[in-house]
Amino acid sequence: MMRTILMICSLVGSSCVTAAVLGAELPDSTAAAGHDVVVVKNFSFLPATLHVRAGATVTWKNADGEPHTVVSDSGTFRSAAMDEGDSFQVTFDRPGAYRFFCSIHPHMTGTIIVE
């Protein structure tokens, strides 16, 4: 089952993640095997903090009527502007805390905790 989550993170190391923009839609409360989901809704990342295991892939899905981005504080990953229904995916290979924000709406922040 895929968890619906909204977050902001920064990566500790430059080789910790792989990022890709996905065109496929993911349901808000269902997930593909091995994926954790952060939902962007009402100008928030839900959940704001997500705990995952090393090697997990996190998908951010924009369920808002406005465009949003996902940008790590360290600059390790950065999505393009995502319209409603668009997704962005990052695989976290190393333990650490990864803070992120929306570059369009900088008050939107979150953290991915990789254990």
N, C-alpha and C positions, 0 to 999 in steps of 0.2 A: 504494500500500500504506500502511496506517495503522500508525504505530509505537505500541507500547504503552509508556507513560511515566507515571511518578508524580512530581509536583513540588510545590514551594511557591514562590510569587512575590509580589512587590509591584510595583505600578504606579508609574511615575515621574510621570505626569500624569493628571489626572482625566478627560481625554477620550481616553485611549489605548486603552481597551477597551470592548467591549460584552459584557454577560454575559447568559446565559439558561440556565434549567434545562431540560434535555431529558428527555423520558420515554423516548425510543427507546434501545434497547440497542445498543452497538457491540461487535463481537467484540474480544477481548483482543489479537489479533495482526493484525487486519485493520482498515483504516481507510477511511472515505469519502474521496473525492478532496479534497485541500486541507486535510485535518485531521491534526493530530498528537495523539496520545493519551498521557495520563498515567494509569496504572492505580494504584488504591489497593488495596493487598493487604498482608496481614500487618502492619498499622499502619505502612505506609510509602507514599511516593509513588515510583513507578517509571517513569522514572528520576527521580532527585533533582534533576538539572539538565537542562533541555531547551533546545536551540538551535533557533530558528525564524526565518523571514524575516518582515519587516514585512508585515502583512496576513494572517498565518496565524491559523487558528482552532485553539485547543487544547481538547480534550475530556478532562475527568477522568471516569473510569469507576470506580465503586466495585465491586470484586470481592471485598470483605471481607464477613464475616458480621455486622459491626458498622456502625452509621451513622458517617459522616464528613462534614466540611464542607471547603470550599476558600475561604479568606479571604486577601485581599491584605494585606500589612503596612501599606500606605498607606490601606486602606479603600476602594479603587476598585472592587473586586468582592467579592461574598460569595455563596456558594451557601446554599441551605437544607440541612438535614440530608439526606444521601443514603443511602438504604438500599441493600442489595446489589442490583446491577443498574441503579441510577440513574446518571445522567450530568449533568454541568454543563459548559457551553461558554463560552469567552471568545475574542473576536477581538482580537489585538494589532496595532494600527495603527502604533505608533511604536517605534523602536529604544530599547532600555534593558534594565535588569535588573529583573524583577518577582518579588519574594519573596512566598511564600504559606505558610500553615499550616492545620492542622485546628483549629478552635476547641474541639472536643470533646477532642482529644488534642494539645495544643500542642507536644509533642515532635516531631510529624510536620511537617516543613518541606520546602520545595523552592524552586527558582528557574527562571523562564523567562527566557532570554536572547534578546531580539529584535534581529536584525541587519539 
